[in-house]
């Protein structure tokens, strides 16, 4: 009577390795993330918000970077590199947020300067009116 280990044939071992490799390859394919479509929509919205805030004039550098990163992310999706696309779209979102924040900050600083100028003008007029 032969033992079970001796009955195992070498050809069956190759088949078992092939099945194992096939399972590993299929598992690797299944781990490819989907395209970052929701993140792209979020980044596009952030870019549009930055434009509405005046970023084209007040923060053109970060806005341009956001546009460039988003275009690169879309190209990566077309190429099938969803991991790269996800990283690029996050950079696009961060750049758009920076452009929006910068534009709003500059706008607020200009408004504050105008208010300060108005206050100084009113103070001078009040002082001049009291001199008579």
Order of alpha helices (4+ residues) and beta strands (2+ residues): alpha-alpha-alpha-alpha-alpha-alpha
